[in-house]
């Protein structure tokens, strides 16, 4: 019962975080590890569990979709699907020992991207003109990262898109929900076929993530974005520090 409650609450929070700004796997992945799921399987199970919540958020944002001027959403989806497949394949061939050693660094990467992605994107955009091929290459790398781990991949995408002048948060959140969801769709199919998914844990978390994703997207418009980002960043830092302690202490 305690595991059920932990997973359900983690799913609610993860779905809401993904709808608001991203980083839901920072909650879902540790919760699964805490519930006794091995790390590689926990990562796969987390991806499967959070997958439906992305589309619940996309539905809630359905009135906010706006086309990108430089790269079409269709092209971003195709590139992300390819990257997601590559990332899922890499994860399937990563040993548990190697993945355990990588997890704190992956979490740190996601934490820094979440905390610094927006100001870094604004700083870079004011100094550098990013070309379309670079945008496509960056999206492919983000797709690979998303299929492999995915922590804060949504905020990484939004920071990258901002380099091309996208600045409407709701519009980017709408596109992010669809692109991340589609990236995860490939990974989910691959994990179901060749991976190890802990199904009852995934089911509990998925139901909660759908609820959190839908209502999180509706509520986020009423929340101060700066305070929300600070709160999520503090949570991400605490979880990252805990995993560094767990592996290296």
C-alpha positions as CSV (number, residue, x, y, z in Angstrom):
1,X,0.0,0.0,0.0
2,X,2.9,2.4,0.8
3,X,4.5,1.7,-2.6
4,X,1.1,2.3,-4.3
5,X,0.7,5.7,-2.6
6,X,4.3,6.7,-3.4
7,X,3.9,5.8,-7.1
8,X,0.5,7.4,-7.4
9,X,1.6,10.7,-5.8
10,X,4.8,10.6,-7.9
11,X,2.8,10.1,-11.0
12,X,0.5,13.1,-10.2
13,X,3.5,15.3,-9.5
14,X,5.4,14.1,-12.6
15,X,2.4,14.6,-14.9
16,X,1.9,18.1,-13.5
17,X,5.6,19.0,-13.8
18,X,5.7,17.8,-17.4
19,X,2.7,19.9,-18.2
20,X,4.1,23.0,-16.4
21,X,7.7,23.0,-17.6
22,X,9.2,19.5,-17.8
23,X,11.3,17.3,-15.6
24,X,8.6,14.8,-14.5
25,X,11.0,11.9,-14.7
26,X,13.0,13.5,-11.8
27,X,10.1,12.4,-9.6
28,X,8.9,9.2,-11.4
29,X,12.3,7.5,-11.8
30,X,13.4,7.9,-8.1
31,X,10.0,6.8,-6.9
32,X,10.2,3.6,-8.9
33,X,13.8,3.0,-7.6
34,X,12.5,3.6,-4.0
35,X,9.7,1.1,-4.7
36,X,12.4,-1.6,-5.5
37,X,12.5,-1.5,-9.3
38,X,16.1,-1.9,-10.7
39,X,17.4,1.3,-12.3
40,X,17.3,0.4,-16.0
41,X,13.9,-1.2,-15.6
42,X,12.8,1.9,-13.6
43,X,13.8,4.2,-16.4
44,X,11.9,2.1,-18.9
45,X,8.9,1.8,-16.6
46,X,9.0,5.6,-16.0
47,X,9.0,6.3,-19.7
48,X,6.0,4.0,-20.3
49,X,4.1,5.5,-17.3
50,X,4.5,9.1,-18.2
51,X,3.8,8.6,-21.9
52,X,0.0,9.0,-21.8
53,X,0.3,12.1,-19.6
54,X,2.1,14.0,-22.4
55,X,-0.9,13.7,-24.7
56,X,-3.3,14.6,-21.9
57,X,-1.3,17.8,-21.5
58,X,-1.3,18.3,-25.3
59,X,-5.1,18.1,-25.3
60,X,-5.3,20.7,-22.5
61,X,-3.0,23.0,-24.6
62,X,-4.9,22.3,-27.8
63,X,-5.9,25.9,-28.3
64,X,-2.3,27.2,-27.9
65,X,-0.7,25.5,-30.9
66,X,1.2,27.9,-33.1
67,X,3.4,26.9,-36.2
68,X,7.1,27.5,-36.0
69,X,8.5,29.8,-38.6
70,X,11.8,28.0,-39.4
71,X,11.1,24.3,-38.8
72,X,7.7,22.7,-39.2
73,X,6.3,20.7,-36.3
74,X,6.0,17.7,-38.6
75,X,9.8,17.7,-39.3
76,X,10.5,18.1,-35.6
77,X,8.3,15.0,-34.9
78,X,10.1,12.9,-37.5
79,X,13.5,13.8,-36.3
80,X,12.5,13.2,-32.7
81,X,11.0,9.8,-33.5
82,X,14.3,8.8,-35.1
83,X,16.3,10.1,-32.1
84,X,13.9,8.4,-29.7
85,X,14.5,5.0,-31.4
86,X,18.2,5.4,-31.2
87,X,18.1,6.4,-27.6
88,X,15.9,3.5,-26.6
89,X,18.2,1.0,-28.4
90,X,21.2,2.4,-26.6
91,X,19.4,2.0,-23.2
92,X,18.5,-1.6,-24.0
93,X,22.2,-2.4,-24.4
94,X,23.4,-0.5,-21.3
95,X,24.2,-2.7,-18.3
96,X,22.6,-1.9,-15.0
97,X,26.1,-1.2,-13.5
98,X,26.9,1.3,-16.2
99,X,23.5,3.0,-16.0
100,X,23.7,3.3,-12.2
101,X,27.0,5.2,-12.7
102,X,25.5,7.4,-15.4
103,X,22.3,8.3,-13.6
104,X,23.6,11.1,-11.3
105,X,25.3,12.7,-14.3
106,X,22.2,12.4,-16.4
107,X,20.2,14.0,-13.6
108,X,22.8,16.8,-13.2
109,X,22.6,17.5,-17.0
110,X,18.8,17.7,-16.7
111,X,19.0,19.9,-13.6
112,X,21.4,22.4,-15.2
113,X,19.3,22.4,-18.4
114,X,16.2,23.1,-16.5
115,X,17.7,25.8,-14.4
116,X,19.8,27.5,-17.0
117,X,18.1,26.6,-20.3
118,X,16.0,29.7,-20.7
119,X,18.6,32.4,-19.8
120,X,21.3,30.5,-21.7
121,X,19.0,30.4,-24.8
122,X,18.3,34.1,-24.5
123,X,22.0,34.9,-24.1
124,X,23.0,32.7,-27.1
125,X,20.2,34.0,-29.3
126,X,21.4,37.6,-28.7
127,X,24.9,36.7,-30.0
128,X,24.6,33.9,-32.5
129,X,22.4,33.2,-35.5
130,X,21.5,29.5,-35.4
131,X,20.9,27.8,-38.8
132,X,18.2,25.4,-39.7
133,X,20.5,22.4,-40.1
134,X,21.9,23.0,-36.6
135,X,18.4,23.1,-35.3
136,X,17.6,19.8,-36.9
137,X,20.9,18.3,-35.5
138,X,20.1,19.6,-32.0
139,X,16.6,18.1,-32.2
140,X,18.1,14.7,-33.2
141,X,20.4,14.7,-30.2
142,X,17.5,15.7,-27.9
143,X,15.5,12.9,-29.3
144,X,18.3,10.4,-28.5
145,X,18.6,11.8,-25.0
146,X,14.8,11.6,-24.6
147,X,14.7,8.0,-25.7
148,X,17.6,7.1,-23.4
149,X,16.7,8.9,-20.3
150,X,14.6,12.0,-20.9
151,X,15.1,14.0,-17.7
152,X,14.3,17.7,-18.5
153,X,14.3,16.9,-22.3
154,X,11.2,19.0,-22.6
155,X,12.8,22.1,-21.2
156,X,15.9,21.4,-23.4
157,X,13.7,21.4,-26.4
158,X,12.0,24.7,-25.4
159,X,15.3,26.3,-24.8
160,X,16.5,25.2,-28.3
161,X,13.3,26.4,-29.9
162,X,13.7,29.8,-28.2
163,X,16.9,30.2,-30.2
164,X,14.7,30.5,-33.3
165,X,12.6,33.2,-31.7
166,X,9.8,31.1,-30.2
167,X,8.8,32.9,-27.0
168,X,5.2,32.1,-26.2
169,X,5.4,29.7,-23.3
170,X,2.0,28.1,-23.8
171,X,2.6,27.5,-27.5
172,X,6.0,25.9,-26.8
173,X,4.5,23.8,-24.0
174,X,1.8,22.6,-26.5
175,X,4.5,21.6,-29.1
176,X,6.7,20.2,-26.4
177,X,4.0,17.9,-25.1
178,X,3.4,16.4,-28.6
179,X,7.0,16.1,-29.6
180,X,8.1,14.6,-26.2
181,X,5.1,12.3,-26.3
182,X,5.9,11.1,-29.8
183,X,9.6,10.6,-28.9
184,X,8.5,8.5,-26.0
185,X,6.1,6.6,-28.1
186,X,8.9,5.0,-30.0
187,X,10.8,4.2,-26.8
188,X,7.7,2.8,-25.2
189,X,7.1,0.4,-28.1
190,X,10.7,-0.7,-28.0
191,X,10.7,-1.2,-24.2
192,X,7.5,-3.2,-24.4
193,X,8.9,-5.4,-27.0
194,X,12.5,-6.0,-25.7
195,X,12.7,-4.3,-22.4
196,X,11.7,-4.9,-18.8
197,X,8.6,-3.0,-17.7
198,X,7.1,-3.4,-14.3
199,X,3.5,-3.3,-15.3
200,X,1.5,-2.7,-12.1
201,X,3.8,0.1,-11.1
202,X,3.6,1.6,-14.6
203,X,-0.2,1.4,-14.6
204,X,-0.6,3.2,-11.2
205,X,1.8,5.9,-12.2
206,X,0.3,6.3,-15.7
207,X,-3.2,6.9,-14.4
208,X,-1.9,9.5,-11.9
209,X,0.2,11.1,-14.7
210,X,-2.8,11.5,-16.9
211,X,-4.7,13.3,-14.2
212,X,-1.7,15.4,-13.2
213,X,-0.8,16.2,-16.9
214,X,-4.3,17.4,-17.8
215,X,-5.1,19.4,-14.7
216,X,-1.5,20.6,-14.4
217,X,-1.7,22.1,-17.9
218,X,-5.0,23.9,-17.0
219,X,-3.6,25.2,-13.6
220,X,-0.1,26.3,-14.8
221,X,-1.5,29.4,-16.6
222,X,-2.4,30.8,-13.1
223,X,0.9,30.2,-11.5
224,X,3.9,32.6,-11.5
225,X,6.3,30.9,-13.9
226,X,9.5,32.2,-12.1
227,X,8.4,30.8,-8.7
228,X,7.3,27.5,-10.3
229,X,10.7,27.1,-12.1
230,X,12.6,27.9,-8.8
231,X,10.6,25.3,-6.9
232,X,11.1,22.6,-9.5
233,X,14.8,23.4,-9.8
234,X,15.2,23.0,-6.0
235,X,13.5,19.7,-6.1
236,X,15.7,18.6,-9.0
237,X,18.8,19.6,-7.2
238,X,17.8,17.6,-4.1
239,X,17.1,14.5,-6.1
240,X,20.3,14.8,-8.1
241,X,22.3,15.2,-4.8
242,X,20.6,12.2,-3.3
243,X,21.6,10.0,-6.3
244,X,25.2,11.3,-6.2
245,X,25.2,10.4,-2.5
246,X,23.7,6.9,-3.2
247,X,26.3,6.0,-5.8
248,X,29.5,7.7,-4.6
249,X,29.1,8.0,-0.8
